[in-house]
Structure formats: structure tokens, C-alpha cells
Amino acid sequence: VDTGGQRRAPLVLIADDDREVRSALRLALLEVSAQAPASTCCTLAEARDADEVRAHLQGPPIDAVLLDWELPGLAASNVLLDIKAQAPHCTVIALSGRPEARELPQKTRAKPWR
């Protein structure tokens, strides 16, 4: 990521209450990052609940969030709106094993990705 002439690794936040899911996502991202050119490697951070997501938003700019749609602490649509309000450039990928997550775009006015 170019930040005014200086390059930094993209910061990806993995937000899920399940430690095993966070670990699996971290390993997958590290594997992909290891195969990518050095200029595209990423830095990873983790959050277990909505409060931790909000705390990360106060730190270095987050470039992408892998968001558990059922993250504890608040309705996921509110967490998504908080992320977009504080980090409008941030890409958010909402993850869920539940079929009702398909309602995400309608509830948040987000653009669906399929």
C-alpha cells in the first residue's frame, strides 16, 4: 500500500470469535503471502469480538477485514457500518456458515461479491 510515497504491507484484520477459524484463516493468508512478491505481503491482526475490531480501527489503517457475520458484541451490520465509517477505503469480506447471511447487502447497502 502506498502511503504518501512510502510503501507498507497491507494490514488485514481477521475478526472471528472462533480461535480455530482465525488460525485457519491466518495460515491460509500467510501461505498466499509467502508465495507473493515481497511488495504484496501483508501484515495480519486478529479480533475476537466487535470491541476488538473497534480497537483495531483506532490504530494503523486497516486495508481489509475478514469479518465473521456473527461476531459477538453487536449486530454484524453495525460492526460493518462502523468499519466503513472509520475506514471507508477498507475492503470487508463477511463470512458466515448461515444461509441468512445472504441478506447482508440489503441490510447494509453493501455491494455483494459472488
C-alpha positions as CSV (number, residue, x, y, z in Angstrom):
1,V,0.0,0.0,0.0
2,D,1.4,3.4,-0.9
3,T,1.0,5.9,1.9
4,G,2.2,9.2,0.5
5,G,5.3,8.0,-1.1
6,Q,6.1,5.3,1.4
7,R,5.1,1.7,0.9
8,R,3.8,-0.5,3.7
9,A,2.4,-4.0,3.7
10,P,-1.4,-4.2,3.6
11,L,-2.9,-4.7,7.1
12,V,-5.6,-7.5,7.2
13,L,-7.8,-7.9,10.2
14,I,-9.2,-11.4,10.9
15,A,-12.3,-10.9,13.0
16,D,-13.8,-14.2,14.3
17,D,-14.7,-15.4,17.8
18,D,-13.6,-18.9,17.0
19,R,-9.8,-19.3,17.6
20,E,-9.6,-22.3,15.2
21,V,-11.2,-20.3,12.4
22,R,-8.8,-17.3,13.0
23,S,-5.9,-19.7,13.0
24,A,-7.0,-21.4,9.7
25,L,-7.5,-18.0,8.0
26,R,-4.2,-16.8,9.3
27,L,-2.4,-19.9,7.9
28,A,-4.1,-19.5,4.6
29,L,-3.2,-15.9,4.3
30,L,0.4,-16.5,5.3
31,E,0.7,-19.2,2.8
32,V,-0.6,-17.0,0.0
33,S,1.5,-14.1,1.2
34,A,4.7,-16.3,1.2
35,Q,4.1,-17.1,-2.5
36,A,3.5,-13.5,-3.4
37,P,6.2,-10.9,-4.3
38,A,7.6,-9.2,-1.3
39,S,5.9,-6.0,-2.2
40,T,2.5,-7.6,-1.8
41,C,3.0,-9.4,1.5
42,C,0.5,-8.5,4.2
43,T,0.5,-7.9,8.0
44,L,-2.1,-9.8,10.0
45,A,-4.1,-8.8,13.1
46,E,-6.9,-10.6,14.9
47,A,-10.0,-9.6,16.8
48,R,-12.3,-11.9,18.8
49,D,-15.3,-9.6,19.1
50,A,-16.8,-6.2,18.0
51,D,-14.9,-4.3,20.7
52,E,-11.6,-5.6,19.5
53,V,-12.5,-4.7,15.9
54,R,-13.2,-1.1,17.0
55,A,-9.9,-1.0,19.0
56,H,-8.0,-2.0,15.8
57,L,-9.8,0.8,13.9
58,Q,-8.1,3.3,16.2
59,G,-4.6,2.0,15.2
60,P,-2.8,1.8,11.9
61,P,-5.1,1.9,8.8
62,I,-6.7,-1.4,8.1
63,D,-6.9,-2.4,4.4
64,A,-9.1,-5.4,4.6
65,V,-11.2,-7.3,7.2
66,L,-12.3,-10.9,7.1
67,L,-15.5,-10.4,9.3
68,D,-17.4,-13.2,11.0
69,W,-21.0,-12.1,10.3
70,E,-22.0,-13.4,13.8
71,L,-19.2,-11.7,15.7
72,P,-20.0,-11.3,19.4
73,G,-20.5,-7.9,20.8
74,L,-23.0,-6.3,18.5
75,A,-25.1,-6.9,15.3
76,A,-22.7,-7.5,12.5
77,S,-24.4,-5.0,10.3
78,N,-23.5,-2.3,12.9
79,V,-19.9,-3.5,13.0
80,L,-19.7,-3.3,9.2
81,L,-21.1,0.2,9.3
82,D,-18.5,1.2,12.0
83,I,-15.7,-0.2,9.8
84,K,-16.9,1.7,6.7
85,A,-17.4,4.9,8.7
86,Q,-13.9,4.8,10.2
87,A,-12.1,3.2,7.3
88,P,-14.0,3.9,4.1
89,H,-11.2,2.5,1.9
90,C,-11.2,-0.8,3.7
91,T,-12.4,-3.9,1.9
92,V,-14.7,-6.1,4.1
93,I,-15.3,-9.7,3.4
94,A,-18.2,-11.0,5.5
95,L,-18.0,-14.7,6.3
96,S,-20.8,-16.9,7.6
97,G,-21.9,-20.5,7.5
98,R,-25.5,-19.5,7.8
99,P,-27.8,-19.0,4.8
100,E,-29.4,-15.8,6.2
101,A,-26.1,-14.0,5.6
102,R,-27.3,-13.6,2.0
103,E,-29.4,-10.7,3.4
104,L,-26.2,-8.7,4.1
105,P,-26.3,-6.4,1.1
106,Q,-29.9,-5.5,1.6
107,K,-29.4,-4.7,5.4
108,T,-26.2,-2.7,5.0
109,R,-26.4,-1.3,1.4
110,A,-23.1,-3.1,0.8
111,K,-22.2,-4.3,-2.7
112,P,-22.3,-8.1,-2.8
113,W,-19.4,-10.1,-4.0
114,R,-20.1,-13.5,-5.5
